[in-house]
Amino acid sequence: MAKSKYDLATIFFVGIIIFSALGALAPVTTGIVWLIVAVCGAVVAIQNIRISEENPFLLGVIALITILTAFLIIPEFRFALSSHLGVFFQNLMVGFGVAGFIVAVGVVSRLSLKK
């Protein structure tokens, strides 16, 4: 069998982006899309993030969620909340939020076990 150029976590990382876009464009139930991107985010966090990459990944997730939340809250950008772009942002926040949460729980548990 030929070895794949991409590993499983890379495919799921791209899956977060693709399912977020499809969920924003297609009239489907938000809960189903959020479940799919949350599972993709969990696989990315468990399979792809190593101990040496945890801090940069958490910083990136915090920055991404802060920026996307600002786009959805600031009155000048409030139009995006009901648009396809706003739904895409919300889907991304769910997927990468789950990944960030799992990595953060791992960091906290490892810190507490050291003491």
N, C-alpha and C positions, 0 to 999 in steps of 0.2 A: 504494500500500500504506500502511496506517495505521501510524504510528510507535508502537512499544511504549512504554509508560510505564516499564517496567523494562528495564534492560540485562542482558546475558548474565551478568555476574558476580553480580548480585543474584539472578537465578534459581538459579545454582549455589550461592550462599550459603544460600538457603532449601532447596536440594536437600540440602545437608549435614545440616541439621536433620531434614528429612523422611525421608531414607534412614537416618539414625541411629535414628530412632524406629521405622520399619518393620523395620529389621534387629533391633531389640530385641524387637519383638512377634512377628515371623514366624519360624518355624523354618527359617532359611536358613543356608548356610555363612558363617561369619564372614569368611573370606577374600574372598568376593565382595562383601560389604557394605563391607569395608575398602577394596577396590579402587575401588568406586564413590565412596565419600566422599573417598578420597585424590585421585581425578581431579577431583572437585568442588572440593576444597581447592586443588589446583594451578591450576585455572582462576580461582578467586577471587584467588589471589596474583598471578597473571600479569596478569589483566585489570583488577583493581579497585584494587589498592594502589598509590598514587602515592608519589613520593619524600617528599613532605611528610607522608604518613600512615604511613610505615614505623615510626618509633619508637613512636607510640601503639599501632599494631597489634601490634608485637612485645611490648610491655608487656602488652597485653590477652591475647595468646596465652599468655604465660608465666604470668600470673595465673590464667587459665582452666585450664591444664594442672596447675598447682600445686594449685588447689582440688579439681579432679576426682581427682587422684592422692591427695590427703589423704582424700577420701571413700572411696576404694577401699582405702586402707592402714590407716587408724585402726581399731582393733578394734571400737569401738562401731558403726562403719558397715560392718563387714565383711560383714554380711548382704546389703548392696547389690551385692556382687561377683557373686553368682550370680543376682540378680534382674534383671528387665527394666530397672530403673533403672541398674544397674551396667553392663549391656551397652550401654545408651544412652550413658552417660558414656564408655565405652571407644571407641565409634564416633565420638563428638564429638572425643575426643582425637586420633584418627587423622586426621580431616578437617582440623581446625584446626592440628594438629601439622605436617602436610605444608605447609599454607599458610604457617605460621610459619617452617618450615625454608627454603622457597624465598625468602621475603623476607629472612631472615637471610643466606643465601648471596649474595643481591644486594647487601646492605649491605656485607658483608665484601669482596666483589669490587670494589665501587666504592671502598671505603676503600683497598684495596691498589693500585688503579690510580692513585689520586691521588698516591702517593709516588714 
